[in-house]
Amino acid sequence: MDQKKLQHFKEILLQKRQSLATMVQRTEGYGARRNPTFRTWPTWRSSPTPRNSCSEEFRDRHILQMIAEALRRIDDRSFGTCAHCEEPILPKRLEAVPWAQHCIQCQGLKDRGLLNQD
């Protein structure tokens, strides 16, 4: 992938990282205000709002981790290549999910538990 495209995806990833980091901070603040023991034991199970916030925070943290990995792949110039089959990931997929590690075929295999992880 050429430098211009790598820079384009880097900017998208950095913007998404900033947005998600802000969301995680808000969610953490909400949980702490709503229930001071929120972080220590699942007393929030009786209340649907903190549970939803917790699952959203978990998802956001996972995406933040994937974004960090994508930024490392940009730095080592392996971004845009499937981590499994090493074929190029379609630009359309990268526009939709810029932190994607796998091409659509390998992602389908992974989702079904059929992709051998080395």
Stockholm file with secondary structure:
# STOCKHOLM 1.0

chainA/1-118         MDQKKLQHFKEILLQKRQSLATMVQRTEGYGARRNPTFRTWPTWRSSPTPRNSCSEEFRDRHILQMIAEALRRIDDRSFGTCAHCEEPILPKRLEAVPWAQHCIQCQGLKDRGLLNQD
#=GR chainA/1-118 SS CCHHHHHHHHHHHHHHHHHHHHHHHHHHHHHHHHCTTTTTSCGGGGCHHHHHHHHHHHHHHHHHHHHHHHHHHHHTTCTTBCTTTCCBCCHHHHHHCTTCCSCHHHHHHHHTTCSCCC
#=GC SS_cons         CCHHHHHHHHHHHHHHHHHHHHHHHHHHHHHHHHCTTTTTSCGGGGCHHHHHHHHHHHHHHHHHHHHHHHHHHHHTTCTTBCTTTCCBCCHHHHHHCTTCCSCHHHHHHHHTTCSCCC
//
